[in-house]
Amino acid sequence: MSPERTNPAGLGPHARALGHCTFCPKLCRFCCPTAEAERSETVTPWFKMTLAERYRQGARDLQGGPAEVFLHCLGCLHCRTHCRHQNDVPGALLAARAATFAAGEAPPAVLEVLARFRASGNPWGEELLAARARAVPPELLVPEAQAVVFPGCQALRAPERHLAPLLRLLGALGVEHVGVASGPEVCCGAPLWQAGDLAGLRAHGRALARSLSAARTILCPCPTCAWVLGAVLREAGAAPGGHVLTLDAFLAPLLARRPPPRALAGRYVFHDPCFLTRYLERGDTTRRVLGGVLGEPLLEPAWTGADAACCGGGGLVPHALPEVARGVAAARVAQLAATGADAVVTACPGCVRQLGEPPDALPVKDWVELLADAYAPE
């Protein structure tokens, strides 16, 4: 894991990548989802990194509002897949956002997200604690539980699609020792990280660590949460003490010992979440698990695996630049539909929501929905 990506404390550690990108002839433009969606040279990785390099060198008379330009990055790491130098563009731009935030130059859209977060504990300003209370049996909300599911705010926005199937699946597998995180913090803190509010991120992480202090194992259905809890907050010195596990790492050994009662019909195409496949490198395990419950082989789009296109749901873009996020999602939906699949399956609650929004979208399933159906009692 790259410390530059987990702790954007300043632009200095990114000087090499910034220099390489500044003098590059935009070779990764084609794989930047925001540049493709916006059809604008001013949001290519080259331009964003050039602007960040000038900002690092002290230029403050930049045209176009550098802080706003730095927002046009989903943090998907797709550019690094095609970069000869493996430049960490998202890490550098996170550092640039942190620098502009510290200088009091954060764009209004970022400040609005942060205001909602501080008021409600999530970037939408929704009552997610109430949603958790409705979805989780009281006996599972045990503060002293040593193994807990940390649903994350994306899953709690639609617990019937993400959390309830997971609890059914654990019940079907006979897992009785796992509770659900019961503290007041329902978000991992990713919006604070992506906004550049590093002090807010550390404070949130410390509060989260206190509420999860009894947990030795923290199970994350959302790969973004797994990365933030296991890498970002740890680098910031504010991580929970328990071992953070992705859902596939927890489930794969259990499912391998117990074949499903039934195979599910339908032709599904898999969408790789960026944090699962590029950050955490867990896409293959997820595919193997799905292959064990589907009646037909899992389909793959043209852009897949480490080269998969983003759904448009990351990097604070859906909050700050919703039209851009919708454009990225529409492009990905077209790629998935071209496989001839009946439906999409993915392993990230945020991707489920993002890919289901375009009007011509295929049906989208969280993979835990399929697993819960395959392992449901006869």
PyMOL commands that set and color helices and strands:
alter all, ss='L'
color gray80, all
select helices_A, chain A and resi 3-6+12-22+29-31+33-38+41-43+45-56+66-69+78-81+89-102+108-120+128-135+138-140+153-157+159-172+190-195+198-211+223-235+247-256+274-279+283-291+305-307+317-320+322-337+349-356+367-374
alter helices_A, ss='H'
color red, helices_A
select strands_A, chain A and resi 147-149+179-180+217-220+243-246+268-271+343-346+364-366
alter strands_A, ss='S'
color yellow, strands_A
deselect
rebuild
show_as cartoon
